[in-house]
Amino acid sequence: MAGSGRRPEHRGPPELFYNEAEARKYTQNSRVVEIQSQMSERAVELLGLPEDRPCLLLDVGCGSGLSGDYISDEGHYWIGMDISPAMLDVAVEREVEGDLLLGDVGHGIPFRPGTFDGCISISAVQWLCNADKKSHSPPKRLYRFFSTLYTALARGSRAVLQLYPENSEQLELITAQAMRAGFTGGMVVDYPNSAKAKKFFLCLFVGASGTLPKGLGTECVDGEERHQAEFTNERTRFRNTKGKSVKKSRDWILEKKERRRRQGKEVRADTKYTGRKRRPHF
């Protein structure tokens, strides 16, 4: 159930799809690495972790450890769980800093109650919706995953699961099983009007309900905020990216700076040069 950083093509169970050749190809693909890093950064941001201490995180579908690299860079510790031996072999070769566990999360999260301060998952949870074996029941596997994850997380913590739902029914199934397991929260959709940049993050709370974060790129022209889970065909101010990475755009930079200001962090003042590409120096 490795997170490859792209929308997976479901051709058989993940432990077979992500064989040795696929594992190495994804890990060496610079575009995959970039996307994985971006989504990991966003997932960790949505966790709302305390800044005054390192945390222990669970990475579900950790793959070759690309998400874990970002977690380590942020000063946190992590344990990664994946069903693909080939992906974990690559993670070992890369000498990632996290601990690794081979296992099927559809069978449950095998950790003591309250072990983790948070959980992230990048493009992995939708694999649980596949019935790769006759004994597989997607609703039961999803409930087993979410119920044991709920137990393994500390009270007041969060789980942020980035996923690629195939359709609205699959999205509803995943969300319903999470809520049935005791989680509160909901879906955060970044850039809902962009075909390329649109991302789904299931943001779940353990214990007391929190305020669901706002999705990026959901601001209306008149300044009002749209609900994250709302789908619409209206264009947003990100419509002119013309296929370029939204992360590199001026709008994205301004929005991130504003979020940091709201968090009380020191941020450089906005100028006409903010987000402007610089000429290469020779």
N, C-alpha and C positions, 0 to 999 in steps of 0.2 A: 504494500500500500504506500509506495514511495511517492513523495510529492515531487513531481518533475518540473513544476513551474509552468506547465502548459495544460490546455484542456486535453485530458487523456482520451485515447481511442480505446474503447472497451473491447479488446480482443483476447478473451480468456481471463483467468484470475490474475491478479497483480503479481503474484510470486513467479508466474511463468512469463507474463508480459515483460516485466522488468528483469530480464536475464542479464548475464554478464556483459554482453555486447551493448544492450540498451542502457545499462547502468553506467558504463564508461562513456557512452555517447552523450548522455544527458549531462554528466558531470563535467565533460570537457567542452560543452557547448556554451560559448560566452553569452549568448542571448538568454539561454535557460538560466544561467547563473545570475544574470542581471535581474530577470523577472522574479526569480526566487528570492533574491535579496530584497527587492522592493516590497514584495508581499510579506516577507518575514518582518521587515521594518514596520509595516503598517499593522500587522497582527500584534506585535509586541507593544506598539503604541496604544492599541485598543485595550490591551490588558490593564493599563493604568497602574503599572507597578510602582511601588515606593522608590524614591530616588536616593534614599539614605542608606540602603542596604542591598546586598546581592540576594537574588531569589533563586529558588530551585524550580525549574520549569519542565514540563513534559512535552516532548515533541512527537505528536502522533503522525505516523507515516514519515519518519525522519529521512528516509532515503539514504543518500550518501553523505548527509550531514551539512548540506548547504544552508539550511535554516539555522542549524546549530551554530554555524560559524558566526552568524549575526548575533545570536544570543550570547555567545562567548565574548564577542567584541563589545557588547554592552555591559560586560562585567557580571553576567549571571551564569549560573550553573544549569545543566540540563541532562535529562535522560531521554534518549530517543528510542522509539519502538517502531518496528517495521516488519512486514511479512516477507520481504524479499531478501533472501540470503546474499544475492549478488550485490544489491545496493549496500547492505551492511558491510560486505567485504571491501567495497570501494571506500566506505567511511573509515574502516580500520586502516587501510592503506594510506589514506589522507591524514591519519593521525589526528582526528578530530578530538576536541577536549571533552566532549560529553561521553557518558556511558551509554552502551547500546544493548538493546534487547530484541531478540528475534521472537515475533509472536503475531498472532491474528487478533486485532482489537475487537473483532466480532465475537470473540470468545470472552472478552472482558479485559479490564485493566488490572493487572495482578500486583497492586501495591497497597500498602497499609492505608487506612483512613487518614486523611489530612496530610499526606506526604508532600504534595506539591503546592506551590504558591500561585500557580497558573498553568495553563496549557495552551499551546498553539498547534495548528495543523494546517499544512499548505497542500491544497489540491489532493486530498486523500480520502475524506469521509464519504464522498459519493461512491466509492468502490463498494461500500457496504450495501448499496442498493441493488447490487448484482447477485443473482442466484447462480453462482458458479458450480454449485453441487446440488444434488437432489435434496440434501438435508438442509440447505440454506433457506432460511426465511428472512428476507430483508427487514421486516418490522421487528422480528425477534432479535436479530443481530444488532440492529441499531439500538434497541432498548437495552440490550446487554452492555453494549459499549457505553451508552450515556449513563446508565445507572451506576456502573462501576467507576466511571470517570468522576461522577458527582461525589462518590465516596472518597476517591483518592485525592480530591482537591480540598484545600483548607477552606474553612468558612470565610466568606467575604471575598474569596478570590474569583477569578474569571477564566473562562475558556474561550478562545477566539479561533474559530475553524473556518479557514478560507476553502471554498468548494466551488465546483463547476456543476450545478444542477442541470440535468438534461431537459427538464421541463418543470412546470409549476407543480405538478403532482408529486414529483420527487422532492422538490423543495418543501412542500407541505408535510410529506412523510417524515423527512429528517427533523424538521422543526417540531412536529407533534410528538415524536418519540423523545426528543430532548426535554420538552416540557413535562411529559408524562414521567420522566425520570426524576423530576424535582427542580430542574433548572428554571430560571426566569430569564427574560431578555428577549432577543429577537434578531432579525436580519438587518445588517448594515450594508447598504449597497453604495459603493463608490462609483462616481461617474455613471449614473444610471442611463444616460442618454448617449453614451459613447459605445459603439460596437466593439472597439478594440480595448478600451481602458476599463470597461465595466467589470467590477469584481464584487463577489458576494462574500460577506464575512458573517458567520453566525456567532453573535456575541452573547455568551451565556454567563449568568451570575449564579454563584453558590451562596445560599442563605438569603440575606437581605437583598431586596431588589435595588438595583442601581438605575441611573439614568442612561438610557441607550445612547451611545455616541452618535453624532451626526455623520452621515456619509459625505465623503469628499465630492465636490462638484454638484451638490444638490441645491445651491443657492439660486433663487429665482431672480429675474431681472429687477423686480420691485423690492428685492432685499429680503423677502420672506423665505423661510426654510421649508422645503418639502419633506414629507415623511420618508425615511430611508427605504421602506419596503414598497413605496408607491412606484408603479411603472407608468411612464408617460412618454409620449412621442415629441414633446416640446423640446426645442433646442436649448442648450445652456451656453454660458459664456466660454465653454471649452470647445465649441464647435469648430474653431479654426485651426486645430492642431494638425489637420491634414495627414494623419497617420503617424506623426512624430510622437515620441514617448511623452505622455502628459507630465511625467515627472520632470522633464527638462523645460517645461513651459514657464513663462513668467507668472501666469495665473497660479500654477501649482506652488511656486516658490513663495508668492505673496500669501497664499492661504496657509502654508506651513509656518511662515513667520508669524502670522496672526495667531495661530494656535499656540505657538510658543510664548507669545506675549500674554495670552490668557492664562498660561501656566506659570506666569511670573518669571520667565527666563529673560535674560538680556539678549536683545536682538538688534542687529544693525538697522538703522533707519532706512526706509524705502526711498529710492532715488530713481531717476530715469534710466540709470544703468543696471538696476536690479533685473536679473534674469537675462541680461544681454550677453550674447555669445562673444567671447574674446577671440581675436585673431591669434593663430598659433605663433609662438616665438621660435625663431631658429638660432 
